[in-house]
Amino acid sequence: ERVPGILGAMVFADPHDENMVHDVRIFANKASYDAHVDKSNPKLVKAMEDWFSHYDTSVPHKGIMIAEDTSDPATRTSSIKD
């Protein structure tokens, strides 16, 4: 299923650091960002839970986000957890 406004997305393991995953997503706007983590879509939530179950949560998550406005706390929280 496609979410309108997702212009590109890729996730890949770093070839030199087994604890690093590169996650690049490009959205047309905030609405398309919100839609890609729509928790009312059970199929999407299940896929996200399955994907994140492979993460080692004992290693702190860090990264950068580039957006027009990052003041919304939802842009800095987990896609799964409220």
C-alpha positions as a Markdown table, in Angstrom:
| # | Residue | x | y | z |
|---|---|---|---|---|
| 1 | Glu | 0.0 | 0.0 | 0.0 |
| 2 | Arg | 1.3 | 3.4 | -0.9 |
| 3 | Val | 1.0 | 6.6 | 1.2 |
| 4 | Pro | 0.6 | 9.7 | -0.9 |
| 5 | Gly | 3.5 | 12.2 | -0.4 |
| 6 | Ile | 6.3 | 9.7 | 0.4 |
| 7 | Leu | 8.8 | 10.8 | -2.2 |
| 8 | Gly | 11.5 | 8.3 | -1.2 |
| 9 | Ala | 12.5 | 5.9 | 1.6 |
| 10 | Met | 15.4 | 3.6 | 2.2 |
| 11 | Val | 16.8 | 1.7 | 5.1 |
| 12 | Phe | 20.1 | -0.1 | 5.1 |
| 13 | Ala | 22.7 | -1.5 | 7.4 |
| 14 | Asp | 26.0 | 0.3 | 7.6 |
| 15 | Pro | 28.7 | -1.9 | 5.9 |
| 16 | His | 31.3 | -0.9 | 8.5 |
| 17 | Asp | 29.3 | -0.6 | 11.8 |
| 18 | Glu | 26.9 | -3.4 | 12.7 |
| 19 | Asn | 25.1 | -1.1 | 15.2 |
| 20 | Met | 24.3 | 1.5 | 12.6 |
| 21 | Val | 21.3 | 1.6 | 10.4 |
| 22 | His | 20.8 | 4.4 | 7.8 |
| 23 | Asp | 17.1 | 5.4 | 7.6 |
| 24 | Val | 16.4 | 8.1 | 5.0 |
| 25 | Arg | 12.8 | 9.2 | 4.2 |
| 26 | Ile | 11.7 | 12.1 | 2.1 |
| 27 | Phe | 8.2 | 13.4 | 2.5 |
| 28 | Ala | 6.3 | 16.1 | 0.5 |
| 29 | Asn | 4.8 | 17.6 | 3.6 |
| 30 | Lys | 3.9 | 17.1 | 7.3 |
| 31 | Ala | 0.6 | 15.3 | 6.3 |
| 32 | Ser | 2.5 | 12.7 | 4.4 |
| 33 | Tyr | 5.0 | 12.3 | 7.4 |
| 34 | Asp | 2.0 | 11.8 | 9.7 |
| 35 | Ala | 0.3 | 9.3 | 7.3 |
| 36 | His | 3.4 | 7.0 | 7.2 |
| 37 | Val | 3.0 | 6.2 | 10.9 |
| 38 | Asp | -0.8 | 6.0 | 10.9 |
| 39 | Lys | -1.6 | 3.9 | 14.0 |
| 40 | Ser | -5.2 | 3.4 | 12.9 |
| 41 | Asn | -3.8 | 1.1 | 10.1 |
| 42 | Pro | -3.3 | -2.3 | 11.8 |
| 43 | Lys | -1.3 | -3.7 | 8.8 |
| 44 | Leu | 1.1 | -0.8 | 9.0 |
| 45 | Val | 1.5 | -1.0 | 12.8 |
| 46 | Lys | 2.2 | -4.7 | 12.6 |
| 47 | Ala | 4.9 | -4.1 | 9.9 |
| 48 | Met | 6.5 | -1.4 | 12.1 |
| 49 | Glu | 6.4 | -3.6 | 15.2 |
| 50 | Asp | 8.0 | -6.5 | 13.3 |
| 51 | Trp | 10.7 | -4.2 | 11.9 |
| 52 | Phe | 11.5 | -2.5 | 15.2 |
| 53 | Ser | 11.6 | -5.9 | 17.0 |
| 54 | His | 15.0 | -6.4 | 15.4 |
| 55 | Tyr | 16.4 | -3.2 | 17.0 |
| 56 | Asp | 18.7 | -3.4 | 20.0 |
| 57 | Thr | 17.0 | -0.9 | 22.3 |
| 58 | Ser | 19.9 | -1.1 | 24.8 |
| 59 | Val | 21.9 | 1.0 | 22.3 |
| 60 | Pro | 20.6 | 4.6 | 22.4 |
| 61 | His | 19.0 | 5.9 | 19.2 |
| 62 | Lys | 20.5 | 9.0 | 17.8 |
| 63 | Gly | 20.3 | 10.8 | 14.5 |
| 64 | Ile | 19.2 | 13.9 | 12.8 |
| 65 | Met | 16.0 | 15.1 | 11.4 |
| 66 | Ile | 15.7 | 17.9 | 8.8 |
| 67 | Ala | 12.3 | 19.5 | 8.6 |
| 68 | Glu | 10.7 | 22.9 | 8.1 |
| 69 | Asp | 9.5 | 22.7 | 11.7 |
| 70 | Thr | 10.7 | 20.3 | 14.3 |
| 71 | Ser | 8.9 | 21.9 | 17.2 |
| 72 | Asp | 6.1 | 19.2 | 17.2 |
| 73 | Pro | 7.1 | 16.6 | 19.8 |
| 74 | Ala | 5.7 | 13.9 | 17.6 |
| 75 | Thr | 8.6 | 14.4 | 15.2 |
| 76 | Arg | 11.0 | 13.3 | 17.9 |
| 77 | Thr | 9.3 | 10.3 | 19.4 |
| 78 | Ser | 9.0 | 6.6 | 18.4 |
| 79 | Ser | 6.7 | 5.7 | 15.5 |
| 80 | Ile | 5.4 | 2.8 | 17.6 |
| 81 | Lys | 5.3 | 4.1 | 21.2 |
| 82 | Asp | 2.9 | 6.9 | 22.3 |
